[in-house]
Amino acid sequence: MNKLLFSGLALLGVGTMILASYGIYHLAGSDLPPIVKIALVLIVIGLGLAFIYVIRDRLRAIKEERI
């Protein structure tokens, strides 16, 4: 894998994790009902998993094109 691509993805992942952690921290301290908090966390996790799937699929396609 290209070092520049790997570095970019690593920085994107770290930044996303920091932002998600900050959001979860503030969500835990809010006055929202627990069901809303759970729903928001599940939505974020679902979007994160979909994003990871798309990145992995794209990287796999790039790898197959080089072969």
C-alpha positions as CSV (number, residue, x, y, z in Angstrom):
1,M,0.0,0.0,0.0
2,N,1.2,3.5,-0.8
3,K,2.7,5.2,2.3
4,L,0.9,8.4,1.6
5,L,-2.5,6.6,1.4
6,F,-1.7,4.7,4.6
7,S,-0.7,7.9,6.4
8,G,-3.8,9.7,5.2
9,L,-6.1,6.9,6.3
10,A,-4.3,6.6,9.7
11,L,-4.8,10.3,10.3
12,L,-8.4,10.2,9.2
13,G,-9.0,7.3,11.6
14,V,-7.3,9.0,14.6
15,G,-9.2,12.2,14.0
16,T,-12.5,10.4,13.7
17,M,-11.8,8.5,16.9
18,I,-11.0,11.7,18.8
19,L,-14.1,13.5,17.5
20,A,-16.3,10.5,18.3
21,S,-14.8,10.2,21.8
22,Y,-15.4,13.9,22.4
23,G,-19.0,13.5,21.2
24,I,-19.7,10.5,23.4
25,Y,-18.2,12.3,26.4
26,H,-20.6,15.2,25.9
27,L,-23.5,12.9,25.1
28,A,-23.0,11.1,28.4
29,G,-23.2,14.3,30.4
30,S,-26.3,15.6,28.6
31,D,-29.9,15.5,29.9
32,L,-31.2,13.4,27.0
33,P,-33.3,10.3,27.8
34,P,-31.2,7.1,27.8
35,I,-33.0,5.7,24.8
36,V,-32.0,8.7,22.7
37,K,-28.4,8.4,23.9
38,I,-28.4,4.7,22.9
39,A,-29.9,5.4,19.5
40,L,-27.3,8.1,18.8
41,V,-24.4,5.8,19.7
42,L,-25.8,3.0,17.6
43,I,-26.2,5.3,14.6
44,V,-22.6,6.5,15.0
45,I,-21.3,2.9,15.3
46,G,-23.3,1.9,12.2
47,L,-22.0,4.8,10.2
48,G,-18.5,4.0,11.3
49,L,-18.8,0.3,10.3
50,A,-20.2,1.3,6.9
51,F,-17.3,3.7,6.4
52,I,-14.8,1.1,7.3
53,Y,-16.4,-1.4,4.9
54,V,-16.3,1.1,2.0
55,I,-12.6,1.9,2.7
56,R,-11.7,-1.8,2.9
57,D,-13.6,-2.5,-0.3
58,R,-12.0,0.4,-2.1
59,L,-8.5,-0.7,-0.9
60,R,-9.2,-4.2,-2.1
61,A,-10.2,-2.9,-5.5
62,I,-7.1,-0.8,-5.8
63,K,-5.0,-3.9,-4.8
64,E,-6.7,-6.1,-7.4
65,E,-6.1,-3.5,-10.1
66,R,-2.4,-3.6,-9.5
67,I,-2.2,-7.4,-9.9
